[in-house]
């Protein structure tokens, strides 16, 4: 808690100085400027109000926006051995320049070029510039433009207030003890003290943007002795950094991806549980079917509920629509209506035959269509002989040819 308050204190001081000093300027000096300089004074106040709104909006964006936080890797948590993290550096080539990527032990991945791990936020930031205590946030790729415009408009705001205060003090040197004059002197002193570091920091960042560098690269001395592979020219550097398309948040993308993966895993687990319930559950679970009702009127089809066991076969819905449940007879443990004949009498199934009896029956059926089989030598021998055993292959071919010959005169 104390650490968090100590980190928040510089931001509270910055907000207090900006808001309190600007409020005093508008409250005490605003009416006096309009009374003394009329429309010129009113124009100065309106212009400063617009600049102040730009200052506050950019400050809020720089504080609240994600600076480009890289999500912590989840896949390498199980691979915590030293061999996986060796080597701690990996070299990549960008525009012919070798750039070193360092393994981040905290975030568990190789940091991309220009990224760095913030010791205050304890996260890796894309295109890390610095951690600014005055905005209580890191300054990175996504919020750098807002931090830059905050400095620019704050410098303009302070220069304008300083100029108006010094002009008002000079023109009203005979009324030093009045409240507008006292407020003007106090603001003049504060602006003179704070304007130097603010304007100096703004100029420093203007130089960095034009050269395509970050504060971290400038302080650590990267690319000072050689070519910077990330610069694309003064104007293009400014356009890319301050007016380029906004990069989406890595954190939001990672959260949405993890949510999709978790939802997919949950669906797979639910389907697996349902399959297990079907396999291990009661096979005679009751199922409700909706079948046509014979009481439908005026061409409308009414449906009625029919509760049946899943293990029972009942045929189609139309086949049992106009039958009572009690009229379906059970055959061998099944209530399938296929055992019921169209006239309502049960179908009689043939008894199970032995292999020899089945052979005799098939032989009789094959010779039933022959013309006077008793007159045929081979046919008579087969029919009157021992039919309990299959005939030889040659005899089968001969009787087949004789029975199927139009003249029935095949020489045997």
ZAMARGU-4260 file (C-alpha; in steps of 0.2 Angstrom, whole numbers, plus 5000, padded with zeros to 4 digits):
<rodrens>
0) 5000/5000/5000 | 5014/5012/5005 | 5023/5008/4989 | 5008/5011/4978 | 5005/5028/4987
5) 5023/5033/4984 | 5021/5029/4966 | 5005/5039/4964 | 5012/5054/4973 | 5021/5062/4958
10) 5005/5060/4948 | 4994/5069/4961 | 5007/5083/4962 | 5007/5085/4943 | 4988/5086/4943
15) 4987/5098/4957 | 4999/5110/4950 | 4991/5110/4933 | 4973/5111/4939 | 4975/5123/4954
20) 4986/5135/4944 | 4975/5136/4929 | 4959/5138/4940 | 4967/5153/4949 | 4972/5160/4932
25) 4955/5159/4925 | 4946/5165/4941 | 4957/5180/4946 | 4965/5185/4930 | 4951/5181/4918
30) 4939/5195/4923 | 4954/5207/4925 | 4961/5204/4907 | 4944/5206/4900 | 4941/5222/4909
35) 4958/5229/4905 | 4961/5223/4887 | 4942/5219/4882 | 4942/5208/4867 | 4960/5204/4866
40) 4960/5198/4884 | 4944/5188/4880 | 4953/5180/4865 | 4968/5175/4875 | 4957/5167/4889
45) 4947/5157/4875 | 4963/5151/4867 | 4971/5146/4883 | 4955/5136/4888 | 4956/5126/4872
50) 4975/5123/4875 | 4971/5118/4893 | 4958/5105/4887 | 4970/5098/4875 | 4983/5096/4889
55) 4971/5087/4900 | 4964/5075/4887 | 4981/5070/4882 | 4986/5068/4900 | 4971/5057/4903
60) 4975/5046/4888 | 4993/5044/4892 | 4989/5039/4910 | 4975/5027/4906 | 4980/5019/4889
65) 4989/5002/4888 | 5007/5007/4883 | 5009/4991/4873 | 5011/4978/4887 | 5016/4961/4881
70) 5006/4947/4889 | 5016/4935/4900 | 5019/4918/4891 | 5009/4904/4898 | 5017/4890/4887
75) 5034/4891/4895 | 5029/4890/4913 | 5032/4871/4913 | 5048/4873/4904 | 5057/4881/4918
80) 5074/4872/4916 | 5090/4881/4913 | 5093/4872/4897 | 5077/4880/4889 | 5082/4897/4894
85) 5100/4895/4887 | 5106/4906/4878 | 5099/4921/4887 | 5101/4931/4870 | 5095/4928/4853
90) 5102/4938/4838 | 5090/4944/4824 | 5095/4954/4808 | 5085/4970/4804 | 5090/4979/4788
95) 5107/4971/4789 | 5110/4976/4807 | 5111/4963/4820 | 5099/4966/4835 | 5100/4956/4851
100) 5084/4950/4859 | 5085/4946/4877 | 5076/4932/4886 | 5064/4939/4900 | 5064/4928/4915
105) 5049/4937/4922 | 5038/4936/4906 | 5046/4920/4899 | 5049/4925/4881 | 5062/4933/4871
110) 5058/4952/4871 | 5055/4959/4853 | 5067/4973/4847 | 5065/4989/4856 | 5055/4981/4870
115) 5061/4982/4888 | 5055/4976/4905 | 5049/4990/4916 | 5055/4987/4934 | 5040/4997/4941
120) 5026/4989/4931 | 5035/4972/4931 | 5029/4970/4913 | 5038/4970/4896 | 5033/4986/4885
125) 5033/4986/4866 | 5044/5001/4860 | 5048/5005/4878 | 5052/5024/4880 | 5052/5026/4899
130) 5042/5025/4915 | 5035/5042/4919 | 5030/5045/4937 | 5021/5061/4933 | 5008/5051/4922
135) 5009/5036/4933 | 5011/5024/4918 | 5024/5018/4906 | 5027/5027/4890 | 5027/5015/4875
140) 5022/5012/4858 | 5003/5014/4860 | 5003/5030/4871 | 5019/5039/4866 | 5010/5051/4855
145) 4998/5056/4869 | 5013/5059/4880 | 5022/5069/4867 | 5006/5080/4863 | 5004/5082/4882
150) 5021/5090/4883 | 5019/5101/4868 | 5002/5108/4874 | 5008/5110/4892 | 5023/5120/4886
155) 5012/5131/4875 | 5000/5133/4890 | 5014/5138/4902 | 5022/5150/4889 | 5005/5158/4886
160) 5001/5160/4904 | 5019/5166/4908 | 5018/5179/4894 | 5000/5186/4899 | 5006/5187/4918
165) 5022/5196/4914 | 5012/5208/4903 | 4998/5211/4916 | 5011/5214/4930 | 5021/5227/4920
170) 5005/5237/4915 | 4999/5236/4933 | 5014/5239/4943 | 5005/5252/4953 | 4993/5240/4960
175) 5004/5226/4967 | 4993/5222/4982 | 4977/5218/4972 | 4972/5200/4970 | 4974/5199/4951
180) 4992/5206/4953 | 4997/5195/4967 | 4990/5180/4957 | 4999/5186/4942 | 5016/5187/4951
185) 5014/5170/4959 | 5010/5161/4943 | 5024/5171/4935 | 5036/5163/4947 | 5029/5146/4946
190) 5030/5146/4927 | 5047/5153/4927 | 5053/5138/4938 | 5043/5124/4930 | 5044/5130/4912
195) 5062/5126/4909 | 5062/5108/4913 | 5045/5105/4904 | 5050/5115/4888 | 5067/5106/4889
200) 5059/5089/4889 | 5048/5094/4875 | 5063/5099/4864 | 5072/5083/4869 | 5057/5072/4863
205) 5056/5082/4847 | 5074/5077/4843 | 5071/5059/4848 | 5055/5058/4837 | 5064/5066/4822
210) 5078/5053/4824 | 5067/5038/4826 | 5074/5034/4844 | 5067/5031/4861 | 5072/5038/4878
215) 5078/5021/4883 | 5089/5019/4867 | 5096/5036/4869 | 5101/5034/4888 | 5108/5016/4885
220) 5118/5022/4870 | 5111/5010/4857 | 5114/5013/4839 | 5125/5029/4843 | 5141/5022/4836
225) 5132/5015/4821 | 5117/5015/4810 | 5100/5014/4818 | 5089/5001/4808 | 5073/5008/4814
230) 5074/5026/4807 | 5066/5029/4790 | 5070/5048/4788 | 5065/5063/4799 | 5048/5067/4791
235) 5043/5048/4790 | 5049/5045/4808 | 5037/5060/4814 | 5023/5053/4804 | 5025/5035/4810
240) 5027/5040/4828 | 5014/5053/4830 | 5001/5051/4816 | 5003/5032/4812 | 4989/5019/4814
245) 4986/5014/4832 | 4992/4997/4836 | 4979/4985/4845 | 4982/4980/4863 | 4991/4964/4865
250) 4983/4961/4882 | 4965/4962/4874 | 4970/4950/4860 | 4977/4938/4873 | 4962/4939/4884
255) 4950/4936/4869 | 4961/4921/4863 | 4962/4913/4880 | 4943/4916/4882 | 4940/4907/4865
260) 4952/4893/4870 | 4943/4891/4887 | 4926/4890/4879 | 4932/4877/4866 | 4939/4866/4880
265) 4923/4868/4890 | 4913/4863/4875 | 4924/4847/4873 | 4923/4843/4891 | 4904/4844/4891
270) 4903/4833/4875 | 4914/4820/4884 | 4903/4821/4899 | 4888/4818/4889 | 4896/4803/4880
275) 4901/4796/4897 | 4883/4798/4903 | 4876/4789/4888 | 4888/4775/4890 | 4887/4773/4908
280) 4869/4778/4911 | 4853/4769/4911 | 4849/4762/4894 | 4831/4761/4897 | 4830/4780/4900
285) 4812/4786/4896 | 4811/4796/4879 | 4796/4807/4874 | 4790/4805/4856 | 4777/4816/4848
290) 4766/4806/4835 | 4751/4812/4825 | 4734/4810/4834 | 4719/4803/4825 | 4708/4816/4834
295) 4714/4830/4822 | 4700/4841/4815 | 4699/4852/4799 | 4715/4846/4792 | 4725/4850/4807
300) 4737/4838/4814 | 4737/4836/4833 | 4752/4829/4841 | 4752/4818/4857 | 4766/4813/4869
305) 4771/4795/4869 | 4783/4789/4883 | 4794/4775/4878 | 4810/4767/4884 | 4826/4770/4873
310) 4829/4751/4872 | 4812/4747/4864 | 4809/4749/4845 | 4792/4755/4841 | 4794/4758/4822
315) 4789/4774/4814 | 4778/4787/4822 | 4764/4785/4808 | 4764/4766/4811 | 4759/4768/4830
320) 4749/4784/4828 | 4732/4776/4828 | 4736/4761/4839 | 4735/4759/4857 | 4751/4755/4867
325) 4743/4739/4874 | 4739/4732/4856 | 4758/4731/4852 | 4763/4713/4856 | 4780/4708/4862
330) 4791/4696/4852 | 4807/4690/4860 | 4808/4705/4871 | 4805/4718/4858 | 4789/4728/4855
335) 4794/4733/4837 | 4778/4734/4827 | 4787/4725/4812 | 4781/4709/4821 | 4763/4714/4817
340) 4755/4710/4801 | 4745/4722/4791 | 4729/4712/4795 | 4733/4712/4813 | 4738/4694/4815
345) 4756/4690/4820 | 4769/4686/4807 | 4775/4668/4809 | 4794/4666/4808 | 4801/4650/4800
350) 4810/4639/4813 | 4829/4637/4813 | 4834/4624/4800 | 4850/4613/4801 | 4863/4614/4788
355) 4857/4598/4779 | 4839/4602/4780 | 4843/4619/4772 | 4853/4611/4758 | 4838/4599/4754
360) 4826/4613/4754 | 4837/4624/4742 | 4839/4609/4731 | 4821/4605/4730 | 4818/4624/4726
365) 4831/4623/4712 | 4823/4608/4704 | 4805/4613/4706 | 4805/4622/4690 | 4812/4609/4679
370) 4801/4600/4666 | 4798/4582/4672 | 4813/4580/4682 | 4809/4562/4685 | 4813/4559/4666
375) 4830/4567/4667 | 4843/4554/4671 | 4854/4565/4682 | 4840/4574/4690 | 4831/4558/4695
380) 4847/4551/4702 | 4849/4567/4713 | 4831/4568/4719 | 4830/4549/4723 | 4847/4547/4730
385) 4855/4552/4746 | 4853/4571/4747 | 4860/4573/4764 | 4877/4577/4757 | 4882/4590/4744
390) 4885/4583/4726 | 4902/4584/4718 | 4907/4599/4708 | 4906/4590/4691 | 4888/4583/4695
395) 4882/4600/4700 | 4888/4608/4683 | 4880/4594/4673 | 4863/4596/4682 | 4864/4615/4680
400) 4867/4614/4662 | 4853/4601/4659 | 4840/4610/4669 | 4844/4627/4660 | 4846/4620/4642
405) 4831/4624/4631 | 4832/4606/4623 | 4835/4597/4639 | 4847/4586/4629 | 4864/4589/4636
410) 4874/4573/4634 | 4879/4567/4651
</rodrens>
